[in-house]
């Protein structure tokens, strides 16, 4: 059986600061959500669905509206 992980490649590209930031954010989510299971499982998914998802969706439609308004303004100025 072949090991599919190239550990040397992983270690060479490892960003200690980024990984620590991920861990710190997971700890923050744990403290905010206080999961009844007392595990970190599902915290990222919950954050994405309840907080990040709606925020990014709103930003997406704001960007579309801004582009449409810009295009209308460009047509008026032609």
PESUL-V974309 format. One record per backbone hydrogen bond with DSSP energy under -0.5 kcal/mol. CO is the residue of the C=O (numbers start at 0). NH is the residue of the N-H. Records with the same first field share a line. If there is no record, write none. Layout:
CO = NH  NH
This chain:
1 = 3
4 = 6
5 = 9
6 = 10
7 = 11
8 = 12
10 = 13
13 = 15
14 = 18
15 = 19
16 = 20
17 = 21
18 = 22
19 = 23
20 = 24
21 = 25
22 = 26
23 = 27
24 = 28
25 = 29
26 = 30
27 = 31
28 = 32
29 = 33
34 = 37
39 = 42
41 = 45
42 = 46
43 = 47
44 = 48
45 = 49
46 = 50  51
47 = 52
50 = 54
51 = 55
52 = 56
53 = 57
54 = 58
55 = 59
56 = 60
57 = 61
58 = 62
59 = 63
60 = 64
61 = 65
62 = 66
63 = 67
64 = 68
65 = 69
66 = 70
67 = 71
68 = 72
69 = 73
70 = 74
71 = 75
72 = 76
74 = 77
